[in-house]
Amino acid sequence: MTESNRPPLGRGALDRDAATRADQELLSAAWCDPRARLLRIRGVEVPVVARADGDDAGVRLALVPTEGDYVAARDGGAAGHLYLGRIAGAPVFGEAVRAAGADGDGDERASADPVSGGTWRHPFEIGDALEDTERELIAVLSALAAWHASAPRSSRDGSATDVILGGWARRDARGAELFPRTDPAVIVVIEHRDRILLGSNALWEAGRFSLLAGFVEAGESLEQAVSREVFEESGMRLDEIRYVASQPWPFPRSLMLGFTAKLADDQDPDALVADPEEISELRWFTRDELRNPVEGLILPMPLSIARWLIDRWIDAGDVHAD
């Protein structure tokens, strides 16, 4: 699968450089490399600046030079500088900061201004304007920062843990290594006679539709999860379930596994039964309806695998039409 045929956030543009994160001397040397850069994250927001060409629609991540000493952990066990990997050989680190005045404690890591002329933006707002490597930096840093914030202590006994491997793991007092948790979720294009099924989540605003999706349960295969989730949310049975591609979704820690499927031959497409607790509306859409959405129809954001799968299905129909 070529890079252009992979979902956003899943194109492998970043060199994760596991050898450096495993060696403290190499890690310190990478921090002191004149080419090294630091990406800060504030909650889920990232700092961006306008691109040098002056394009009003173009932005890039505001990476700053590394300064001072490399710090693996802060007071209280909070993560310090996280080693993200390399871009064209240059080391890149990440760090979680707080908004100035958020805690009232004068924390020097608090930052209201990411860089001169920069602004804090949600990745969903600007992700489709960034380069693949920048998107992957956001994915890696978001996942690591969220994990460190939610799991500073051992899940075994609640004892304090130390940050190791450049921020990619923690070690408890017994020497056990703890790693970031990833929750697998399936998402599926369900096709029937040149239409696909989309649903509107009960918590979304009116008019927003996406593919049916859900988390994989314990002891369940991916294909079983696809069948179960679709039946629970729509009452429909499937056939020809096939894996397509995956996408990390670090908001906060999911891995989205994309599938296609056909409606089973014995199913009535008009007999949809929406799960009242999760789905407010189910609807079949043609390619033309998705290619030229009517006013009020909101499709998934370009950064998501949901939109990538929908666009892929639309493009497949165009190819067949030619």
Sequence and secondary structure as in RCSB ss.txt:
>XXXX:A:sequence
MTESNRPPLGRGALDRDAATRADQELLSAAWCDPRARLLRIRGVEVPVVARADGDDAGVRLALVPTEGDYVAARD
GGAAGHLYLGRIAGAPVFGEAVRAAGADGDGDERASADPVSGGTWRHPFEIGDALEDTERELIAVLSALAAWHAS
APRSSRDGSATDVILGGWARRDARGAELFPRTDPAVIVVIEHRDRILLGSNALWEAGRFSLLAGFVEAGESLEQA
VSREVFEESGMRLDEIRYVASQPWPFPRSLMLGFTAKLADDQDPDALVADPEEISELRWFTRDELRNPVEGLILP
MPLSIARWLIDRWIDAGDVHAD
>XXXX:A:secstr
  GGGS TT S  SB  HHHHT HHHHHHHHH TT EEEEEETTBEEEEE TT  TT EEE  EE  S   SB G
GG B  EEEEEETTEEEEEEEE  TTSSSS  TT  S SSTT EEE HHHHGGGS HHHHHHHHHHHHHHHHHHH
  B TTT  B EEEGGGTEEE TTS EE    EEEEEEEEESSSEEEEEEETTS TTB B EEEE  TT  HHHH
HHHHHHHHH   EEEEEEEEEEEETTTTEEEEEEEEEE TT  TT     TTTEEEEEEEEHHHHHS  TT B  
 TTSHHHHHHHHHHHHHHHHH 
